[in-house]
C-alpha cells in the first residue's frame, strides 16, 4: 500500500516548474559509465491513483562558450545560458569550442551549460509505458522501435516490482 511518503518532487534548475509524482519508483535504468560526459536515465513510477509515469532524463557534464558554434540537430546553440555557479563540480569544458576550465572562469562569466533535459509521460498501462520508452518518432513521420540498455534495465526492474509488467 502506498503512503504519503511515496510523493516524489523532481525539481531542477533547467526545468520550468517542479513535477510532483504521487507514486513509487518501480524501475530505473542508466547508460552512465565512469568516463562518460553524457548519458540517459530512465525511471518508471507506479502512480498512487492508478497508471504509470515515465521520467526520461538526458544528462551531460559539458559546458560551452557563451557564443558557441556547437549546435543541436535543430541548429540551436548547445546548452542554456549559465554561470560558473550553475556548473556541477565534475563539469567539463567542450572539446570543440574550448571554454576556459572552471578554475579559470571569472566569477560572473556567462557560459552555456547542458542542463539535464527531463521528459515525463503519463501512461495508463504497462503496454503504454513500453511504447513511450521504445517507439522513436522520426521527423519524416516514420517510426522505429529501439530497446536501449537503460530502457531494458528499467523495464526488467519494473517487471520485478509490478506483476502487470510480466505479462
C-alpha positions in Angstrom: 0.0 0.0 0.0 1.4 3.4 -1.0 1.7 6.1 1.7 2.0 9.8 1.8 5.8 9.3 1.8 5.6 8.0 -1.8 5.4 11.5 -3.2 8.5 12.4 -5.2 9.2 16.0 -6.1 11.5 16.4 -9.1 13.0 19.9 -9.4 16.0 21.0 -11.4 17.4 24.4 -12.4 16.8 23.6 -16.1 13.1 22.8 -15.5 10.3 25.3 -16.0 8.5 24.1 -12.9 8.9 21.1 -10.4 7.0 17.9 -11.1 5.3 16.1 -8.3 4.9 12.3 -8.7 2.4 10.6 -6.3 3.6 7.1 -6.5 6.6 4.8 -6.1 9.5 4.2 -8.4 9.4 0.6 -9.7 12.0 0.8 -12.5 15.3 2.5 -13.2 18.0 2.3 -15.9 21.0 4.3 -16.8 23.6 4.4 -19.6 26.1 6.2 -17.3 29.7 5.0 -17.4 32.6 6.4 -15.3 34.2 8.0 -18.3 31.1 9.4 -20.0 30.2 13.1 -20.3 26.6 12.4 -21.4 24.1 9.7 -20.5 20.4 8.9 -20.2 18.4 7.9 -17.1 15.0 6.2 -17.2 12.6 5.9 -14.3 9.2 4.3 -14.2 6.8 5.1 -11.4 3.6 3.4 -10.4 1.1 6.1 -9.5 -1.0 6.0 -6.3 -4.2 6.8 -8.3 -3.5 4.2 -11.0 -1.4 4.3 -14.1 2.2 5.0 -14.5 4.7 7.8 -15.1 7.8 7.6 -17.2 10.7 10.0 -16.5 13.5 10.3 -19.0 16.5 12.4 -18.2 19.2 13.4 -20.7 22.3 14.2 -18.7 25.5 16.0 -19.6 28.5 17.4 -17.8 29.6 19.6 -20.8 29.6 23.4 -20.9 30.3 25.7 -23.8 31.5 29.2 -24.5 28.7 31.9 -24.4 28.9 32.3 -28.2 29.4 28.7 -29.0 29.1 27.4 -32.6 28.3 24.0 -31.2 24.7 23.3 -32.2 21.9 20.8 -31.8 20.3 18.8 -34.6 17.8 21.7 -34.9 20.6 24.3 -35.3 20.2 25.8 -31.8 23.2 26.6 -29.7 24.0 23.8 -27.3 23.2 24.3 -23.6 21.4 27.2 -21.9 22.8 30.5 -20.5 24.6 29.8 -17.2 27.3 31.0 -14.9 30.1 29.2 -13.0 27.7 28.8 -10.1 25.4 26.6 -12.2 28.2 24.0 -13.0 28.4 20.8 -11.1 31.8 20.0 -9.6 32.6 17.5 -12.3 31.6 19.7 -15.3 33.9 19.5 -18.3 34.7 22.2 -21.0 33.6 21.3 -24.5 36.5 19.9 -26.6 35.2 21.7 -29.7 34.5 25.3 -28.6 37.0 25.1 -25.7 35.8 27.4 -23.0 38.2 28.1 -20.1 38.4 25.4 -17.4 36.1 26.2 -14.4 39.0 27.3 -12.2 40.0 30.0 -14.8 36.5 31.3 -15.5 35.8 34.8 -14.0 33.2 34.7 -11.2 30.3 36.1 -13.2 31.4 34.6 -16.6 28.5 33.7 -18.9 28.7 30.3 -20.4 26.3 27.7 -21.9 25.7 24.6 -19.8 23.8 21.5 -20.9 21.4 21.3 -18.0 19.5 17.9 -17.6 16.6 17.5 -20.0 13.5 16.0 -18.5 10.6 14.3 -20.3 7.6 13.0 -18.4 4.8 10.8 -19.8 1.6 9.7 -18.1 0.7 6.2 -19.1 -2.4 4.2 -18.4 -0.9 0.7 -18.8 2.4 -1.1 -18.8 2.0 -1.6 -22.6 1.8 2.2 -23.0 4.9 2.6 -20.8 6.8 0.2 -23.2 5.5 2.1 -26.2 6.6 5.5 -24.8 10.1 4.2 -24.0 10.8 2.3 -27.1 9.0 3.9 -30.1 11.0 6.6 -31.8 9.2 9.1 -33.9 11.3 10.4 -36.8 11.0 13.8 -38.5 9.8 12.2 -41.7 6.9 10.8 -39.7 8.4 7.3 -39.7 8.7 5.2 -36.6 11.2 2.7 -35.3 11.4 0.6 -32.2 14.5 0.6 -30.0 15.2 -1.1 -26.7 18.2 0.8 -25.3 20.1 -0.6 -22.3 18.6 1.9 -19.9 15.1 1.1 -21.1 15.7 -2.7 -20.9 17.0 -2.3 -17.4 14.1 -0.1 -16.3 11.5 -2.5 -17.8 13.2 -5.5 -16.2 13.2 -3.9 -12.8 9.5 -2.8 -13.3 8.6 -6.4 -14.0 10.2 -7.5 -10.7 8.2 -4.8 -8.8 4.9 -4.9 -10.6 3.4 -8.2 -11.9 1.5 -6.2 -14.6 4.8 -5.7 -16.4 5.5 -9.5 -16.5 2.6 -10.2 -19.0 
